[in-house]
């Protein structure tokens, strides 16, 4: 039987994910006001979980709650994304080096299954498939952090990976970029399986730097009018 606590937790998750998607996709662009009632209606939940989701997003730096005025979406710049990826390089590079010291902590079967699903979805990926790829990639990186068994790292990583623009980045990479990223996932697992921390860390750092580079190229094309896209990822 579903308890009231489980229902409340589910409603909070629904509200949070709806706001994340809306902000990252441009449905709620920078500077737009988020009315609790409107978000609640769109997400199919009450206003209470929406209010809790907004406070969580404020803690992540995505929205700002102003007294007696409501919540407004904070604009993100290219520098913000650089900062996020710099943090990921440092934290996740350290994480996989630590994991390599105890590879028995890694669920290689589950991680390789994620890799396979991502690879199979990519060739004919539609919007829903890209959402799934994005979630699988977040799950992949989260599982690696969990295998480090570093409680401090586990307290930080979810906040960094939960940033809407990290989650939605998969909509802005080319298929070739994603193929390269998937190959890096496989190589990281290969390095971990033999306990080579130098190799695992080097691939992880290069993997994340490559991801940021491809987004930077997309931003440049948008500024010069080469492509249409989501203004939430553009430089301010």
Secondary structure by P-SEA (a helix, b strand, c coil): cccaaaaaaaaaaaaaaaaaaaaaaccccccbbbbaaaaaaaacccaaaaaaaaaaaaaaccccccccccbbbbbbcaaaaaaaaaaaaaaaaaaaaaaaacccccaaaaaaaaaaaaaaacccccaaaaaaaaaaaaaaaaaaaaaaccaaaaacaaaaaaccccccccccccaaaaaaaaaaaaaaaaaaaaccaaaaaaaaaaaaaaaaaaaaaaaaaaaacccccccccccc
